[in-house]
Amino acid sequence: MNPAVVDSILTSRSRYLDELTRFIAIPSVSALPEHAADTRACAGWLADHMTAVGLQNVRVIDTPGHPVVYGDWLNAPGAPTVLFYGHYDVQPVDPLDQWVSPPFEATVRDNELFARGATDDKGQLFVHLKALEAHLSKTGTLPINARVILEGEEEIGSPNLDQFIRDHKAELACDVVVVSDSPMFEKGVPSICYGLRGLSYFQIDLRGSTTDLHSGSFGGAVANPAFVLAQMLAQMKDRGGHVKIPGFYDDVRELTEREREEFKRLPFNEKQYRKNLGAPRLHGETGYSTLERTWARPTFEVNGLLSGFTGEGSKTVIPATAMAKISMRLVPDQDPDKIAGLFEAYVKKVAPKSVDLKVTRMHGGKPWMTGLDNPYVQAAARAIELGFNRAPVYTREGGSIPIVATFQTELNAPTVLFGLGTPDENAHAPNEKLDLDHFYGGILASAYLYEEIAKTRG
């Protein structure tokens, strides 16, 4: 790589941090209507910054929700085209009283930047803008063609992005998509994630009567929805953590022996992991390690329960209603629509006639996986080693990024997950943070990535 590009990155760290701080200061909380104007202002700030970086055709594009910001640089004939995706919206900050410093006033402590959006995803997407800037400002060109798409609705499930991609296929056409919205395996251990779990999310509502009832006067005469819900949920998994929904495992792609061996080589301390979580014991599907369970096995989880009287003191009632939020994490080759149908059928089967049942599909996303021998994955591995002076490990991720599967389906383009966070980054929680070594190393690795991807056409 041109030494001037490297030198620019190494000598611009304080400016990068100042700019990121200004970006973070905009409270672009997509879930809260009172921050709609802030979210749009953040899109405008990004568009101005992308223009200053040297990108062309930059514009803010309206959707039925929050806008998408687009820019490109397409002046390298014959070179691969890379689409960079990120999101500029952030999670709400509650509970505010648990933040050590104000969530939108980025604060550095022990070489970590604390702020909402520091790592999810403002800090990570900013890495690529700074790498693009370094190339363009010092050489006037890029070794690749670049497109950038930044959305403002990822934290609310990207309700408009799939349609946006379908409507803009021509201007989003690319050879590979690069996404930085995930953690490394641990601090100082650069990683490439090659698999994500999918998701199927539901709400179950039960009603046993028109109103709460006196448990003395009516106990024994009607079903208690809270108890019925507990009985139904108990029928979803056995004691070994195996999901009992018929057909649930039919399409699961099993781990290969190579993958299981690679997972065993990772620097993972199960005892420390348990201790960090504050869990008395780890628990999961019998026959699989903790990493295998969280990365490559499907799950059934209760995310929330609501029923009856939960205030201080006592109130002897039979609740009229009970509700549960349910998520199922899915793995290749499970289909969220098929799993949703199987779940609905099973819930209806185990629900007694003594309660009214309502099952609501909330949202879902497909699982995703790419091959380790993919030339773009290998290009990313070389770039990461150049940027961090350490070869990356290969991991899978228990979470979901549904848009990755959409890129594969709609654009027929593979995705490289170029994550720079840490497992303890507190994304979605108070005191979210970004390791600054990862931030600066990521800018350098991203700058190398363009040249390594260009070699795939060599």
ZIZI-V301855 format. One record per residue. N is the residue number from 1. PHI is phi as a letter, one per 20 degrees, with the letter a starting at -180 (* if undefined). Layout:
BEGIN
<<N;PHI> <N;PHI>>
END
This chain:
BEGIN
<<1;*> <2;g> <3;g> <4;f> <5;f> <6;f> <7;f> <8;f> <9;f> <10;f> <11;e> <12;d> <13;f> <14;f> <15;f> <16;g> <17;f> <18;f> <19;f> <20;f> <21;f> <22;f> <23;f> <24;f> <25;f> <26;e> <27;f> <28;e> <29;e> <30;f> <31;f> <32;d> <33;g> <34;f> <35;d> <36;f> <37;f> <38;f> <39;f> <40;f> <41;f> <42;f> <43;g> <44;f> <45;f> <46;f> <47;g> <48;f> <49;f> <50;f> <51;f> <52;f> <53;f> <54;p> <55;f> <56;d> <57;l> <58;f> <59;b> <60;e> <61;d> <62;f> <63;c> <64;f> <65;d> <66;e> <67;f> <68;d> <69;d> <70;c> <71;b> <72;b> <73;b> <74;c> <75;d> <76;c> <77;g> <78;n> <79;e> <80;f> <81;d> <82;d> <83;d> <84;e> <85;d> <86;b> <87;c> <88;d> <89;e> <90;c> <91;f> <92;g> <93;e> <94;g> <95;e> <96;f> <97;f> <98;e> <99;e> <100;f> <101;c> <102;g> <103;f> <104;d> <105;d> <106;g> <107;c> <108;e> <109;c> <110;l> <111;m> <112;c> <113;e> <114;d> <115;r> <116;f> <117;n> <118;g> <119;d> <120;c> <121;c> <122;f> <123;f> <124;f> <125;f> <126;f> <127;g> <128;f> <129;f> <130;f> <131;f> <132;f> <133;g> <134;f> <135;f> <136;f> <137;f> <138;e> <139;c> <140;m> <141;b> <142;c> <143;f> <144;c> <145;e> <146;c> <147;c> <148;c> <149;c> <150;c> <151;d> <152;d> <153;c> <154;f> <155;f> <156;d> <157;n> <158;l> <159;f> <160;d> <161;f> <162;g> <163;f> <164;g> <165;f> <166;f> <167;f> <168;c> <169;g> <170;f> <171;e> <172;d> <173;g> <174;b> <175;e> <176;b> <177;d> <178;d> <179;c> <180;d> <181;b> <182;b> <183;e> <184;f> <185;f> <186;a> <187;g> <188;m> <189;d> <190;f> <191;b> <192;c> <193;e> <194;d> <195;b> <196;c> <197;e> <198;e> <199;b> <200;c> <201;c> <202;c> <203;c> <204;d> <205;c> <206;d> <207;c> <208;d> <209;a> <210;f> <211;b> <212;g> <213;c> <214;f> <215;f> <216;e> <217;f> <218;c> <219;f> <220;n> <221;d> <222;c> <223;f> <224;e> <225;g> <226;f> <227;f> <228;f> <229;f> <230;f> <231;f> <232;f> <233;f> <234;f> <235;e> <236;e> <237;c> <238;e> <239;f> <240;e> <241;n> <242;e> <243;f> <244;e> <245;f> <246;g> <247;n> <248;f> <249;e> <250;g> <251;d> <252;f> <253;e> <254;f> <255;f> <256;e> <257;f> <258;f> <259;f> <260;f> <261;f> <262;f> <263;f> <264;f> <265;e> <266;f> <267;f> <268;d> <269;d> <270;f> <271;f> <272;f> <273;g> <274;f> <275;f> <276;f> <277;e> <278;m> <279;e> <280;g> <281;b> <282;e> <283;b> <284;r> <285;f> <286;f> <287;n> <288;c> <289;f> <290;f> <291;f> <292;f> <293;f> <294;e> <295;d> <296;c> <297;c> <298;f> <299;c> <300;c> <301;c> <302;e> <303;e> <304;a> <305;c> <306;b> <307;a> <308;m> <309;e> <310;c> <311;e> <312;f> <313;n> <314;c> <315;b> <316;e> <317;c> <318;e> <319;f> <320;f> <321;c> <322;b> <323;c> <324;c> <325;d> <326;c> <327;c> <328;c> <329;e> <330;d> <331;c> <332;g> <333;d> <334;f> <335;d> <336;f> <337;f> <338;f> <339;f> <340;f> <341;f> <342;f> <343;f> <344;g> <345;f> <346;f> <347;f> <348;f> <349;f> <350;e> <351;f> <352;f> <353;f> <354;f> <355;c> <356;e> <357;d> <358;c> <359;d> <360;d> <361;f> <362;e> <363;a> <364;a> <365;a> <366;e> <367;f> <368;b> <369;b> <370;c> <371;e> <372;f> <373;e> <374;g> <375;f> <376;f> <377;f> <378;f> <379;f> <380;f> <381;f> <382;f> <383;f> <384;f> <385;f> <386;f> <387;e> <388;d> <389;l> <390;b> <391;f> <392;f> <393;e> <394;d> <395;c> <396;d> <397;c> <398;f> <399;e> <400;c> <401;c> <402;g> <403;f> <404;f> <405;f> <406;f> <407;g> <408;f> <409;f> <410;e> <411;d> <412;l> <413;c> <414;f> <415;c> <416;d> <417;e> <418;d> <419;f> <420;c> <421;f> <422;c> <423;f> <424;d> <425;f> <426;m> <427;g> <428;m> <429;c> <430;f> <431;m> <432;g> <433;b> <434;c> <435;f> <436;f> <437;f> <438;f> <439;f> <440;f> <441;f> <442;f> <443;f> <444;f> <445;f> <446;f> <447;f> <448;f> <449;g> <450;f> <451;f> <452;f> <453;f> <454;g> <455;f> <456;f> <457;d> <458;f>>
END
